[in-house]
């Protein structure tokens, strides 16, 4: 289901966190992984891939196995970068929480690439919005408990933020898209702040002022080295997923690359253009299809953010004018960019 929406299998970098979280909740996660068809090979852990549906299925079962503790929050609070030391160093040496959030956005591209983390600043408040990087607006109607995933991500962000800051100062509350439910009390107890249910989206709410306060762990030289290693990790992960995924990762980092032809993109990948064409063909893809997918994906991403005008989005994506962009977007989503943006709000 999720794979049909372009959400690809992910690596098992969170394996140890699942094991520890399950132990904290009083059960063994191994039988659940086995039942879901997830095979574990520690020797080739970096090459192992898990279907999002497999992972969500295990998450649902873990929640059922732990009625007294809300498993997504335990998992998020337990998560550590044990298999990704460069990201651990990058995070702990961040000069500010604003920089740490940029690290979190890099890390999710390796751990859960179909999650989005967005910083929204409004007056004296800032919100860290957690969402899902899929083009269709009504993914929630598929009945998937995606709120559990975003709640776990928020628990993890909250833990790292508190550890970096050394205090709870400035943390205001939590906004959840879902309504009150069986685990509302556990959620309120965990975050120790007011919970707003039935909100437009899932978000952690902070005082904006704390974003740029200096952190005690700041280490600029080490931070720069860790950033280089993290970029290498992202590149390797994209290569494992195939050359199309590698191109998509490059365009996500540098949207201006949407405008380059296949020869220039091949140069960027240190490949001959014919080699790139052949590898894409072997994956059942073409360069034009990759470009179209990324225009669709970036269009939805920028429309969701709300801070970029539709005319600017059209220009960024390389359309001749807004009319051409609107026509393309209608083919993708069946509605205009303006109406789609309003539906997201």
N, C-alpha and C positions, 0 to 999 in steps of 0.2 A: 504493500500500500504506500508507505513512505518512499520506498525505492522508486515507485512509479512517478512520484512527484519530484524526482531528481535528488533525493536525499540518500547519499551513498553509505555503504558500510563504513564503520569507524574502527580505529585501532583499540586495543584493550589496555590502554595505559592506566585505566582506573581500577584494574583488577585487585590490587592489594587493598584499595579503599573499600571495595565491595566486601571483601573477606572480613576486614576489621569492623565495618559497620554492622554486618550480620552478626558477628560475635558479640558486639555490644548489645544487640537486640535479642540475644539468646538463641540463635539458630545457626546452622551451617549452610552457607550459600551454595556449596559445591553440587548437591543434588539438583538444585534449581537450574544451575548452569548446564548440567548434563541433560536434564529434561528439555531444556530449550534448544539443545543441539549445539551448544557453544563448547568447542574443543579448546583446551588450554595446553599450550606448548611453551614453557618458559624460555626454552632455547631460541625459539623463533617468535617471541612475543610481539616484536615490532612489526612482524609481517602478518600477524593474526588480525582478522577483520570480523566484526560483529554486525549483523543486521540491526538497524534501529528498532525494528519490531521485536527481535529477540530480546534486546536490552529492555525495552519497555515492558515486555511480558514478564521478565524476571523482576523488574521493579514492582509491578503489581502484586506478584506473589510474595515478595519481601514485605510489602505493606500488610498483606493478609497474615503473614507469619509473625508480625510484631504489633499486636493490637494496643499495647501500652505505650509504645514509642513510635512516632511518625518517621518511618524509615527514610524518606527523601531528605529530611532535615539531618538525620544522623549521618547519612552518606555524605551530604554536602559538608558537614562539620568535620568529618573524618578525612576528607580528601586532602592529599598531599602530593607534591610533584616528585614522588620517589623515583619514577621512571623517566623523569624529565628534569634533571638537575640544572640545566641551563635556564629553564623557566623559573625554577625556585630561586636561583641567584638573581635573575633579572628582576623578580618581584621584590625580594627582600632588600635590594639595593636601590629601589625606586626613590627619587628625591621627594616626590609628593604623592598623594593619593590619586591625583589626576593622572600621573604617569603610571601608577600601579594599575589603574583601570585600562590603560592602553596595553599593558602586559596581559591583563586578563582577557582582552579581546584577541591578542595573539595566541594565547594558550588555548582558548576555546576552539580555534581553528585546527588544532591538533587533537584535542580531547573530544569535543563535540562540535564539529564544524557546521551543523545545521542549527545551532543556537546563535542568536545575536545578542550582543551586549552594547547598549547605547546610553550615552550620558546626555541627559536633558537638563538644561539650566533655566530656571524660571524664577526671576526675582531673587529672593534670599534663599531659595531652596534648589537643590539638585536631586535628580532622580536617576538611578541606574536601572534602566529598563531592560528586562530580559524577554526575548521573543524568539521566533522561529523563522529561519531564513528559507521560506517557501513562497512561491509566487501567488498562490491562491489565498484569498482572504478568509475562506470558510473552512480551513483545515480542521477546526475544532469539531465540526459536525461529523467527522469520521469516528467519533467516540473514543479517541485515544486519550489517555489520562496525561496529556502534555503538561498540565498544571503541576503534576508531581515533579516533572523534570525541571521546570523553571523554579519551583520552590527549592529544590535541591541546589541548583546553581546559586540562588540568592543566599542560601545558608552558607555556601562556600565563600562567596564574595564578602559576606558579613564577617566571617571568621578571619579571613586574611586582612580585611580592613581594620578590624579591632586589634589584631596582632601587630600590624605595621604602626598603627597610631598609638598603641599602648593604652587606649582608653575608649569608652563609649561616647565620649564627648561629640556632640553634633549629630548623632544618629537620631532621627525623628520618628520614623515609623515604616510600615510596610503596606503596599497596595497590592491586592490580589484580584485577578480577573474572575476567579471562581467565587462562589457564594460560601457562606458558613456551612461547615460540614462536620463529619465525625471527629476530625482531628483539629478543629478550630482552637480548642483549649491548648493542645500541645504546641500549635504554631505560635499562639500568643505567649505562652510560657517560654518558648525557645528564643524569640526575638526580643522579649521584654519591652516591647513598644506597642503603641496602638496599631491595630490591623484594620485596614479599610477593605472590606469585601465588595465584590461586584464592581471593581474599578475598571477603567478602560483597558488597562494592561497591568502586567506584573512588574513591580518596581520596589526598590529600596529607596527611602527618602532621607536625605541628609541636609544639614545646613550647608549652603554653598561655600561658605567661608573656609571650611576645613579642607577643601579640595587642593588648595595651593599652600597649605601650611607645610614647612619643611619637616621631613621625617628623620628620626635619629639614625636609621640604618642606611642613609644615602651614601653611596660609594661610587662616584662618577666613572672612574676608570674601569672598575669591575663591571659596572652596569653596561658600559659600552661593549666590553668583551662578551658578556652574556647575551647581549642583543645580537651580536654577530653569530654566535652559536645557535641561538633560537631561530634566526633567519635560515641558517643551514638546515636545521631540523625541519622547518616548514617546507623547504625546497625538496628535501629527501622524501617527505611524506607525500607531497604532490606527485613526485616521480613514481612512487609505489602504486599510486592510483591510476597512472597512465598519463600519456602526454596531453590529453584533453584536460585532465584535472590540473596538470602543471600550467597550461595556458590560462585556465580559469583563475588559478591562484595568482599568477602574475598580473592579470587584469584587475583582480580585486585590490591588489596592492598599488597598482599604477593604472587607474582607469583610462589614462590617455593612450594606453596601448591598444585600446579598442580601434583606434584609427589606423593602425599599421597593417600592412599587407602580410601575406604568409611568408614572403622572403625575409622581411625585417623581423618577424616573430621567430622564424627559424634561426636567424643570427642571434637573437636574444637567448635561445635555448641551446646555442652551440651545435646546431644541426644544419644539414643541407635542406633546402626547401623540399626537394623530392623525398628525402627521408621523413620529414615531418608529415607530408601528405600520405606517405605509405603507412606510417604508424597510426595516423588518425583513421585511415581506411581499415586497418586491422582491428581497431576498436569500434568499427561501425559508425564512424563520425566523419565530419568534414570541418575545415576551418571556418567556413561560412556559418555552419550550424553552431559551432562554439561561440562565434561572435554574436549570433542572434540570441542564444541563451543568456549570454552575459549582459547584453543590452536589456533584455527582459528582467533579469535578476537585479541589475543596478537601478533600473527604472523603478522597480517596486521598493527597493531599499531606500532610495532618495525620496520617493514620494511619501513613504512612511515617516521619514524623519521630519518632514514638514517645513524645514528651514530653507530648502532650495526651491526656487520658483520653477514652474513647469517649463517656461521658456528656457531657463538655464539648464534644466535636465535634458531637454531636447538637444541643446547645443553640445552638452557634454557627451551625449551618446552618439553624436555625429550625424544627426538628422538635418536635412536641408532647412526645415522650418518646423514650427509647432504643428502644422497641419499634418505633415508626414509622420511625426511622432505619434500624434493622436490616432492616425489610421493604423499604425503598427501596434499600438497599445490595444486598440479594439480587437485586433486579431488575437492578441495574447490573452486578454482578460474579458473580452466581450463588453467592455464599457470604456468610457473616456478616462484619461489620467485624473482629471478633476473629480469625477464622480468616485473613482477608486480611492483617491486620497480621502475624500469625505467619508467613505464607508469604513476606512481604517480608524478614523477619529471617533 
